Amino acid sequence: MDALAIMVVAFVGYILMYRLYGKFIGQKIFNLSKSATAPSVELEDGVDYVPTKKEVIFGHHFTSIAGTGPIVGPAVAIIWGWVPALIWVFFGSIFMGAVHDFGALIISMRNQGKSIADYTSKYVNSRIRFFFFLIVFLELWIVIAVFGLVIAVVFAMYPASVFPVWCEVAIAVYLGYAIYKKGKSIMAWSIIAVGVMYLTVFIGVYLPFKMPAVAGIPPTGVWTIILLIYAFIASTLPVTTLLQPRDFINSHQLLIAMALLILGVIFSALGGGLEIVAPAVQTTPAEAPPMWPFLFITIACGAISGFHSLVSSGTSSKQVRAETDSLFVGYGSMLMEGALATLVIIAVSAGIGMGYVTKSGETLVGVAAWTTHYSSWAAAAGLGSKVAAFVNGSANMIAATGLPNSVAVVVMGVFVASFAGTTLDTATRIQRYIVAELFGSFGLHKLSGKYAATFIAVFTALLLAFATGAGGKGALKLWPLFGAVNQTLAGLALIIITVYLKNKGGLKWMIAGLPALLMMFMTIWALVLNQTKFGASHNLLLQTVNGVTLALALWITVEGFLTFLRTKADPALAPEYS
């Protein structure tokens, strides 16, 4: 099957499944109601709880859950072949990821916008709530520290992206002012804002910026500090000041980037230059862990990701203005992410074969290009390697439309950095909610305030980032754990959704229950293999954190299962708004 056919079949499948399976879940399983009062309306405060049009909140939600997730996962997992990667992305996003995201969103909306960690006590018990908090804090701790580094790495690799990425922040603030203070049209002014942003992209090509070392701190460390300061400021501002307008710009940027990729696939395929050069299946690539279960751990965003439940129940549930909008936001955005992951798979399995420049300056094409970049797991799994495979493969395809390759590289570099920035400050905001909820439950209200909780979120990430030196790369020490921790959280979120649906009676729980079984089996399997690997290498840090995660996962799974067995239909816990 060629790349063009893969894209068409996948996209048609996503559209059909949204209209069929998605609407079935919304109407028949969760009984969405127009009459239910959303938390954004009931608790509106102009800062976190803000009723928002579904098109705007879709932009925030999608850019927050996506980040670089659907890029880096497929860019590594393609080493096992494009067929397993594509199958997992397509079916995982439809039957698992979208159910997970939508379920976490609507349950949070029916619990005053509380986080999934907080409402766990209502459906399981307070002990599990505390354990859930620990896993969520660990995940966000790694995410905040790593995504600051991700943007720093993108800036280092593509210095022409620095100017447009920072200009986008200023453009977004003005857009928010124009829309919310001056009453300007959202659509018209956001289109103008995107146009101005892309003008800065072209300017950035001629104004590349490379951060110098400052006071002995390497460029990546300097950028990490700057970005964490930015995350503190951005995550404490009202969502209408920066978060919503920037994410609305990013939603347009997504559409433009995906349109360019789609046109790139079409033009390249019709020109005869787009051929899949990755193997269909490669079960034993050099140095790689076994495909089972690690394919399901490596590709998270794009198929199913626990981080999404934090966005759904952290920021999005406080902004969706009606229950009936939640399907479009929660289920629809996950399928859009699956579509993006599909394009990424095409870029790293076919686009990279159109031209790949080695470190020595030699240009390779075809199978030679792919096998050189993916010569081993170590070669493919580096942070820069993941980003480069996607950006360069995408730029090769986009260049077939007539856009200069140098400009296409900057466009895709800005795309990656912008989405990573969204994830960075959304994760910081969510971590603030988590810290506030946790300390608030212990009566430590001075530590649960907006600024105190945000400081704790940012400062702990800063400590992790610089734990190994001034380069700001400390979080990479824990990064090998992130996939398993993230997918463990996805499985645990599905357990909560399953128990919630069990309260409603009948067999509705199976929609989430069967995916929960698969995810917990795969993630616990991966955690056990990781524990063995870390023990053999005598890596005490990873062995300890992985062991704690494994113990928590087993404990919560067992308690969740026992709660499921005891649960009987209780409309008070899972109300039917009909």
C-alpha positions as CSV (number, residue, x, y, z in Angstrom):
1,M,0.0,0.0,0.0
2,D,1.5,3.4,-0.9
3,A,1.6,6.5,1.3
4,L,-1.3,8.3,-0.4
5,A,-3.6,5.3,-0.1
6,I,-2.7,5.0,3.6
7,M,-3.5,8.6,4.3
8,V,-6.8,8.5,2.5
9,V,-8.0,5.3,4.1
10,A,-7.0,6.4,7.6
11,F,-8.7,9.8,7.3
12,V,-11.9,8.4,5.9
13,G,-11.9,5.9,8.8
14,Y,-11.5,8.6,11.4
15,I,-14.4,10.6,10.0
16,L,-16.7,7.6,9.9
17,M,-15.8,6.4,13.4
18,Y,-16.4,9.9,14.8
19,R,-19.8,10.0,13.3
20,L,-20.7,6.4,14.2
21,Y,-18.8,5.2,17.3
22,G,-18.2,8.6,18.8
23,K,-21.8,9.7,18.7
24,F,-22.9,6.3,20.0
25,I,-20.7,6.7,23.0
26,G,-21.9,10.3,23.6
27,Q,-25.6,9.6,23.2
28,K,-26.0,6.0,24.4
29,I,-23.2,5.5,27.0
30,F,-22.7,8.9,28.6
31,N,-26.1,10.4,27.8
32,L,-24.9,13.9,27.1
33,S,-27.5,16.6,27.9
34,K,-28.0,20.2,26.7
35,S,-29.7,21.0,30.0
36,A,-26.8,20.1,32.4
37,T,-25.0,23.1,33.8
38,A,-21.2,23.0,33.0
39,P,-18.7,23.9,35.7
40,S,-17.4,26.7,33.4
41,V,-20.8,28.3,33.8
42,E,-21.6,27.4,37.4
43,L,-18.1,28.4,38.8
44,E,-17.1,31.0,36.3
45,D,-14.3,33.2,37.7
46,G,-12.7,34.7,34.6
47,V,-9.3,33.0,35.4
48,D,-9.7,29.2,35.2
49,Y,-13.4,28.6,34.8
50,V,-14.4,30.4,31.6
51,P,-17.2,29.2,29.3
52,T,-15.7,29.0,25.8
53,K,-17.0,28.2,22.3
54,K,-16.2,24.7,21.4
55,E,-14.1,25.7,18.4
56,V,-11.8,27.7,20.7
57,I,-11.5,25.1,23.4
58,F,-10.9,22.4,20.8
59,G,-7.8,24.4,19.8
60,H,-6.6,24.6,23.4
61,H,-7.4,20.9,24.1
62,F,-5.8,19.6,20.9
63,T,-2.6,21.6,21.1
64,S,-2.3,20.7,24.8
65,I,-2.7,16.9,24.4
66,A,-0.6,16.8,21.2
67,G,2.6,18.8,22.0
68,T,5.4,16.7,20.5
69,G,3.8,13.4,21.6
70,P,2.3,12.2,18.3
71,I,5.7,13.2,16.7
72,V,8.3,11.6,18.9
73,G,6.4,8.3,19.6
74,P,5.9,7.3,16.0
75,A,9.3,8.7,15.0
76,V,10.9,6.0,17.3
77,A,8.3,3.2,17.0
78,I,8.7,3.1,13.2
79,I,11.9,1.1,13.9
80,W,9.5,-1.9,14.5
81,G,7.9,-1.3,11.1
82,W,5.3,1.0,9.7
83,V,2.5,-1.6,9.8
84,P,2.4,-2.2,13.6
85,A,2.8,1.6,14.2
86,L,-0.1,2.4,11.9
87,I,-2.4,-0.3,13.3
88,W,-1.9,0.8,16.9
89,V,-2.4,4.5,16.1
90,F,-5.6,3.9,14.1
91,F,-7.4,1.4,16.3
92,G,-5.9,2.7,19.5
93,S,-7.1,6.3,19.0
94,I,-10.6,5.3,18.0
95,F,-11.4,2.6,20.6
96,M,-9.1,3.5,23.5
97,G,-7.6,7.0,23.3
98,A,-10.7,8.9,22.3
99,V,-12.8,7.0,24.9
100,H,-10.2,7.7,27.6
101,D,-10.0,11.5,26.8
102,F,-13.7,12.0,26.4
103,G,-14.6,9.9,29.5
104,A,-12.1,11.8,31.7
105,L,-13.5,15.1,30.4
106,I,-17.2,14.4,30.9
107,I,-16.8,12.8,34.3
108,S,-14.7,15.9,35.4
109,M,-17.5,18.1,34.1
110,R,-20.0,16.2,36.2
111,N,-17.7,16.8,39.3
112,Q,-17.2,20.6,39.2
113,G,-14.2,20.4,36.9
114,K,-12.1,18.5,39.4
115,S,-9.0,16.6,38.3
116,I,-9.2,12.9,37.7
117,A,-6.9,12.3,40.7
118,D,-9.3,14.3,42.9
119,Y,-12.5,12.6,41.9
120,T,-11.0,9.1,42.2
121,S,-12.0,9.1,45.9
122,K,-15.6,9.4,44.9
123,Y,-15.6,6.3,42.7
124,V,-12.9,4.2,44.4
125,N,-11.6,5.4,47.8
126,S,-9.5,8.2,49.4
127,R,-6.4,6.0,49.7
128,I,-6.3,5.4,45.9
129,R,-6.8,9.2,45.5
130,F,-3.5,9.9,47.3
131,F,-1.7,7.2,45.2
132,F,-3.2,8.6,42.1
133,F,-1.9,12.1,43.1
134,L,1.6,10.7,43.4
135,I,1.6,9.1,39.9
136,V,0.1,12.3,38.4
137,F,2.7,14.5,40.1
138,L,5.5,12.3,38.9
139,E,4.3,12.4,35.3
140,L,3.8,16.2,35.3
141,W,7.2,16.7,37.1
142,I,8.9,14.9,34.2
143,V,6.8,16.6,31.5
144,I,7.5,20.1,32.7
145,A,11.2,19.6,33.0
146,V,11.5,17.7,29.7
147,F,9.3,19.9,27.5
148,G,11.4,22.9,28.5
149,L,14.4,20.9,27.2
150,V,12.5,19.9,24.1
151,I,11.9,23.5,23.1
152,A,15.5,24.3,23.9
153,V,16.7,21.5,21.6
154,V,14.4,22.6,18.8
155,F,15.8,26.2,19.1
156,A,19.3,24.8,18.9
157,M,18.5,22.6,15.9
158,Y,16.4,25.2,14.1
159,P,17.6,28.7,15.2
160,A,15.3,30.3,12.6
161,S,12.3,29.1,14.7
162,V,13.3,31.2,17.8
163,F,12.0,34.6,16.4
164,P,8.5,33.3,15.3
165,V,7.9,31.2,18.4
166,W,8.4,34.2,20.8
167,C,6.6,36.5,18.4
168,E,3.6,34.2,18.6
169,V,3.4,34.8,22.4
170,A,3.1,38.6,21.9
171,I,0.6,38.1,19.0
172,A,-1.5,35.8,21.1
173,V,-1.6,38.3,24.0
174,Y,-2.8,41.0,21.6
175,L,-5.3,38.7,20.1
176,G,-6.8,37.9,23.5
177,Y,-7.0,41.7,24.2
178,A,-8.7,42.3,20.9
179,I,-11.3,39.5,21.4
180,Y,-12.1,39.7,25.1
181,K,-11.5,43.4,25.8
182,K,-12.5,45.0,22.5
183,G,-15.1,42.5,21.3
184,K,-13.4,41.7,18.0
185,S,-14.4,38.7,15.9
186,I,-12.6,35.6,17.0
187,M,-12.4,34.0,13.5
188,A,-11.4,37.1,11.6
189,W,-8.8,38.3,14.1
190,S,-7.3,34.8,14.7
191,I,-6.8,34.5,10.9
192,I,-5.1,37.8,10.9
193,A,-3.0,36.7,13.8
194,V,-2.0,33.5,12.1
195,G,-1.0,35.5,9.0
196,V,1.2,37.8,11.0
197,M,2.8,34.8,12.7
198,Y,3.7,33.2,9.4
199,L,5.1,36.5,8.3
200,T,7.5,36.2,11.3
201,V,8.3,32.6,10.1
202,F,9.7,34.0,6.8
203,I,11.5,36.8,8.8
204,G,13.0,34.1,11.1
205,V,14.6,32.4,8.1
206,Y,16.8,35.6,7.8
207,L,17.1,36.2,11.5
208,P,18.3,32.9,13.1
209,F,19.2,33.2,16.8
210,K,21.6,30.9,18.6
211,M,21.6,31.3,22.4
212,P,25.1,31.8,23.7
213,A,26.4,30.3,27.0
214,V,25.6,32.6,29.9
215,A,27.7,32.6,33.1
216,G,29.0,29.2,32.3
217,I,25.5,27.8,31.7
218,P,25.2,26.1,28.2
219,P,22.5,27.3,25.8
220,T,20.1,24.4,26.6
221,G,20.3,25.3,30.3
222,V,19.7,29.0,29.6
223,W,16.7,28.3,27.5
224,T,15.4,25.8,30.1
225,I,15.5,28.5,32.8
226,I,13.9,31.1,30.5
227,L,11.1,28.7,29.5
228,L,10.3,27.6,33.1
229,I,10.0,31.3,34.1
230,Y,7.7,31.7,31.1
231,A,5.7,28.7,32.2
232,F,5.2,30.2,35.7
233,I,3.9,33.5,34.2
234,A,1.8,31.9,31.5
235,S,0.2,29.3,33.8
236,T,-0.9,32.0,36.4
237,L,-2.5,34.3,33.8
238,P,-6.2,34.1,33.1
239,V,-6.8,31.6,30.3
240,T,-8.2,34.4,28.2
241,T,-5.0,36.4,28.3
242,L,-2.6,33.9,26.7
243,L,-3.7,30.3,26.8
244,Q,-6.9,30.4,24.8
245,P,-5.8,32.9,22.1
246,R,-2.4,31.2,21.6
247,D,-4.0,27.8,21.4
248,F,-6.5,29.2,18.9
249,I,-3.6,30.4,16.8
250,N,-2.0,27.0,17.2
251,S,-5.2,25.2,16.1
252,H,-5.1,27.2,12.8
253,Q,-1.3,26.5,12.6
254,L,-2.2,22.8,13.0
255,L,-4.7,23.0,10.1
256,I,-2.1,24.7,7.9
257,A,0.7,22.3,8.8
258,M,-1.6,19.3,8.2
259,A,-2.8,20.8,4.9
260,L,0.8,21.3,3.9
261,L,1.6,17.7,4.8
262,I,-1.4,16.4,3.0
263,L,-0.6,18.4,-0.1
264,G,3.0,17.2,0.3
265,V,1.9,13.6,0.3
266,I,-0.3,14.1,-2.7
267,F,2.2,16.1,-4.8
268,S,5.1,13.7,-3.9
269,A,3.0,10.6,-4.6
270,L,1.7,11.9,-7.9
271,G,5.2,13.0,-8.9
272,G,6.4,9.4,-8.2
273,G,8.9,10.5,-5.5
274,L,7.1,9.2,-2.4
275,E,7.9,5.6,-1.6
276,I,7.7,3.8,1.8
277,V,11.3,2.9,2.5
278,A,10.7,1.7,6.1
279,P,10.2,-2.1,6.6
280,A,6.6,-3.2,7.0
281,V,7.5,-5.2,10.1
282,Q,10.9,-5.5,11.9
283,T,10.5,-7.5,15.1
284,T,14.2,-7.5,16.2
285,P,15.9,-4.1,15.3
286,A,19.3,-3.6,16.7
287,E,19.5,-2.8,20.5
288,A,15.7,-2.3,20.6
289,P,13.5,-3.7,23.4
290,P,10.8,-6.2,22.3
291,M,8.0,-4.9,20.2
292,W,5.5,-6.5,22.7
293,P,4.8,-4.6,25.0
294,F,7.0,-1.6,24.2
295,L,5.2,-0.6,21.0
296,F,2.2,0.3,23.2
297,I,4.4,2.3,25.5
298,T,6.5,4.1,22.9
299,I,3.5,5.4,20.9
300,A,1.3,7.1,23.5
301,C,0.0,10.3,22.1
302,G,-1.6,9.4,18.8
303,A,-3.1,6.2,20.2
304,I,-3.7,6.7,24.0
305,S,-1.9,8.8,26.6
306,G,-2.5,9.2,30.3
307,F,-1.4,12.8,30.1
308,H,-4.6,13.5,28.1
309,S,-6.8,12.6,31.1
310,L,-4.9,15.4,33.0
311,V,-5.7,18.0,30.3
312,S,-9.3,16.8,30.0
313,S,-10.0,17.0,33.7
314,G,-7.5,19.8,34.4
315,T,-8.1,22.7,32.1
316,S,-10.6,21.7,29.4
317,S,-13.3,20.6,31.8
318,K,-13.2,24.1,33.3
319,Q,-13.8,25.8,29.9
320,V,-16.2,23.6,27.9
321,R,-19.5,25.5,28.1
322,A,-21.9,22.6,27.6
323,E,-22.0,18.8,27.9
324,T,-22.9,18.4,24.3
325,D,-19.6,20.2,23.3
326,S,-17.5,17.6,25.1
327,L,-17.7,15.0,22.4
328,F,-16.3,17.3,19.8
329,V,-13.5,18.5,22.2
330,G,-12.7,15.2,23.9
331,Y,-13.4,12.5,21.3
332,G,-12.8,14.6,18.2
333,S,-9.5,16.0,19.2
334,M,-8.1,12.5,19.9
335,L,-9.0,11.4,16.4
336,M,-7.4,14.5,15.0
337,E,-4.3,13.6,16.9
338,G,-4.5,10.1,15.4
339,A,-4.6,11.8,11.9
340,L,-1.5,13.8,12.8
341,A,0.3,10.7,14.0
342,T,-0.6,9.0,10.7
343,L,1.0,11.8,8.8
344,V,4.1,11.5,11.1
345,I,4.3,7.8,10.3
346,I,4.2,8.7,6.6
347,A,6.9,11.4,7.0
348,V,9.3,9.1,8.9
349,S,8.7,6.0,6.7
350,A,8.5,7.6,3.3
351,G,9.4,11.4,3.4
352,I,12.8,10.7,5.0
353,G,13.7,8.6,1.9
354,M,13.3,11.7,-0.4
355,G,16.6,13.1,1.0
356,Y,18.6,12.6,4.2
357,V,21.8,14.5,5.0
358,T,24.2,12.6,7.2
359,K,26.5,14.2,9.8
360,S,29.3,13.9,7.3
361,G,27.3,16.0,4.8
362,E,26.5,13.1,2.4
363,T,22.9,13.1,1.0
364,L,21.2,9.7,1.0
365,V,17.8,8.7,-0.6
366,G,15.5,5.7,-0.5
367,V,16.1,2.7,1.8
368,A,19.7,3.9,2.5
369,A,18.4,7.1,4.0
370,W,16.0,5.3,6.4
371,T,18.4,2.5,7.4
372,T,21.1,5.1,8.2
373,H,18.9,7.1,10.5
374,Y,17.4,4.0,12.1
375,S,20.5,1.9,12.2
376,S,19.8,1.1,15.9
377,W,17.5,1.9,18.8
378,A,20.1,4.2,20.2
379,A,20.4,6.1,16.9
380,A,16.7,6.6,16.6
381,A,15.7,7.3,20.2
382,G,17.7,10.5,20.9
383,L,15.6,13.6,21.4
384,G,17.2,15.5,18.4
385,S,16.9,12.4,16.3
386,K,13.2,12.1,16.8
387,V,12.5,15.7,15.9
388,A,14.8,15.7,13.0
389,A,13.2,12.6,11.4
390,F,9.8,14.2,11.4
391,V,10.9,17.8,10.5
392,N,13.2,16.7,7.6
393,G,10.8,14.1,6.3
394,S,7.9,16.5,6.4
395,A,10.0,19.3,4.7
396,N,10.9,16.9,1.9
397,M,7.3,16.2,1.2
398,I,6.2,19.8,1.5
399,A,8.9,20.9,-0.8
400,A,7.1,19.0,-3.6
401,T,4.4,21.7,-3.4
402,G,6.9,24.4,-4.4
403,L,7.6,25.8,-1.0
404,P,11.4,26.1,-0.5
405,N,12.8,23.3,1.7
406,S,14.5,25.8,4.0
407,V,11.2,27.6,4.7
408,A,9.4,24.2,5.1
409,V,12.0,23.2,7.7
410,V,11.3,26.4,9.7
411,V,7.5,26.0,9.4
412,M,7.7,22.5,10.8
413,G,10.2,23.5,13.5
414,V,7.9,26.3,14.7
415,F,5.0,23.9,14.6
416,V,6.9,21.5,16.9
417,A,8.2,24.2,19.3
418,S,4.8,26.0,19.5
419,F,3.0,22.8,20.4
420,A,5.7,21.9,23.0
421,G,5.2,25.3,24.5
422,T,1.5,24.8,24.8
423,T,2.1,21.5,26.6
424,L,4.7,23.1,28.8
425,D,2.4,25.8,30.3
426,T,-0.7,23.6,30.3
427,A,1.2,20.9,32.3
428,T,2.4,23.6,34.7
429,R,-1.1,24.9,35.2
430,I,-2.4,21.3,35.8
431,Q,0.4,20.6,38.2
432,R,-0.7,23.8,40.1
433,Y,-4.2,22.3,40.3
434,I,-2.7,19.0,41.5
435,V,-0.5,20.7,44.2
436,A,-3.4,22.9,45.3
437,E,-5.8,20.0,45.6
438,L,-3.3,17.9,47.5
439,F,-2.2,20.5,50.0
440,G,-5.8,21.8,50.3
441,S,-6.9,18.4,51.4
442,F,-4.4,18.5,54.2
443,G,-5.5,22.0,55.3
444,L,-2.2,23.6,54.1
445,H,-4.0,26.5,52.4
446,K,-1.0,28.8,52.2
447,L,0.7,26.2,49.9
448,S,-2.5,25.7,47.8
449,G,-2.7,29.3,46.6
450,K,-2.2,30.0,42.9
451,Y,1.3,31.5,43.1
452,A,2.6,29.2,45.8
453,A,1.3,26.1,44.1
454,T,2.7,27.2,40.7
455,F,6.1,28.0,42.3
456,I,6.2,24.5,43.7
457,A,5.4,23.0,40.3
458,V,8.1,25.1,38.5
459,F,10.8,24.9,41.2
460,T,10.6,21.1,41.5
461,A,10.8,20.8,37.7
462,L,13.8,23.2,37.8
463,L,15.5,21.0,40.4
464,L,15.0,17.9,38.2
465,A,16.2,19.7,35.0
466,F,19.5,20.7,36.6
467,A,20.0,17.6,38.7
468,T,22.8,16.4,36.4
469,G,24.4,19.7,35.6
470,A,24.0,23.1,34.0
471,G,22.8,21.8,30.7
472,G,19.2,21.4,32.0
473,K,19.1,17.8,30.9
474,G,18.4,16.1,34.2
475,A,14.9,15.0,33.3
476,L,16.4,12.8,30.7
477,K,17.5,10.5,33.5
478,L,13.9,9.8,34.2
479,W,12.7,9.9,30.6
480,P,13.1,6.1,30.1
481,L,10.3,5.8,32.7
482,F,8.0,8.3,31.2
483,G,6.3,6.0,28.6
484,A,5.5,3.4,31.2
485,V,4.3,5.9,33.8
486,N,2.2,7.7,31.2
487,Q,0.5,4.6,29.9
488,T,0.0,3.3,33.5
489,L,-1.9,6.5,34.1
490,A,-3.9,5.9,31.0
491,G,-4.9,2.5,32.2
492,L,-5.7,3.8,35.7
493,A,-7.9,6.5,34.2
494,L,-9.8,3.9,32.2
495,I,-10.3,1.9,35.4
496,I,-12.0,5.0,37.0
497,I,-14.1,5.5,33.8
498,T,-15.1,1.8,34.0
499,V,-16.2,2.0,37.6
500,Y,-18.1,5.2,36.8
501,L,-20.0,3.5,34.0
502,K,-20.6,0.4,36.2
503,N,-22.5,2.8,38.4
504,K,-24.8,3.4,35.5
505,G,-25.8,-0.2,35.2
506,G,-25.8,-2.7,32.3
507,L,-22.7,-3.4,30.2
508,K,-21.8,0.2,29.4
509,W,-18.6,-0.3,31.4
510,M,-17.2,-2.6,28.7
511,I,-16.5,0.5,26.5
512,A,-13.7,1.5,28.9
513,G,-13.2,-1.8,30.7
514,L,-11.8,-3.8,27.9
515,P,-9.3,-1.1,26.9
516,A,-8.4,-0.8,30.6
517,L,-7.5,-4.5,30.7
518,L,-5.2,-4.2,27.7
519,M,-3.5,-1.1,28.9
520,M,-2.8,-2.4,32.4
521,F,-1.5,-5.7,31.0
522,M,0.8,-4.0,28.6
523,T,2.1,-1.3,31.1
524,I,2.6,-3.7,34.0
525,W,4.4,-6.1,31.6
526,A,6.7,-3.1,30.5
527,L,7.3,-2.0,34.1
528,V,8.4,-5.6,35.1
529,L,10.8,-5.7,32.1
530,N,12.1,-2.3,33.0
531,Q,12.7,-3.3,36.6
532,T,14.7,-6.3,35.4
533,K,16.7,-4.1,33.0
534,F,17.4,-1.3,35.5
535,G,18.4,-3.9,38.1
536,A,20.8,-5.6,35.7
537,S,22.5,-2.2,35.0
538,H,22.5,-1.3,38.7
539,N,20.7,2.0,38.0
540,L,19.4,2.6,41.5
541,L,17.4,5.8,40.6
542,L,15.4,4.3,37.8
543,Q,15.0,1.0,39.6
544,T,13.6,2.8,42.7
545,V,11.2,5.1,40.8
546,N,10.1,2.3,38.4
547,G,9.6,-0.1,41.4
548,V,7.4,2.5,43.2
549,T,5.4,3.0,40.0
550,L,4.9,-0.7,39.5
551,A,3.8,-1.1,43.1
552,L,1.3,1.8,42.8
553,A,0.0,0.4,39.5
554,L,-0.6,-3.0,41.0
555,W,-2.2,-1.7,44.1
556,I,-4.6,0.7,42.3
557,T,-5.5,-2.0,39.7
558,V,-6.4,-4.5,42.5
559,E,-8.4,-2.0,44.4
560,G,-10.1,-0.8,41.2
561,F,-11.0,-4.3,40.3
562,L,-12.4,-5.0,43.8
563,T,-14.4,-1.8,43.7
564,F,-15.7,-2.8,40.3
565,L,-16.9,-6.1,41.7
566,R,-18.7,-4.4,44.6
567,T,-20.2,-1.6,42.5
568,K,-23.9,-1.6,41.8
569,A,-25.9,0.9,39.8
570,D,-26.1,4.2,41.7
571,P,-27.6,7.2,39.8
572,A,-26.3,9.5,42.5
573,L,-22.7,8.7,41.6
574,A,-23.2,8.6,37.8
575,P,-26.2,10.8,37.0
576,E,-28.1,10.4,33.8
577,Y,-28.8,13.9,32.4
578,S,-31.7,12.9,30.3
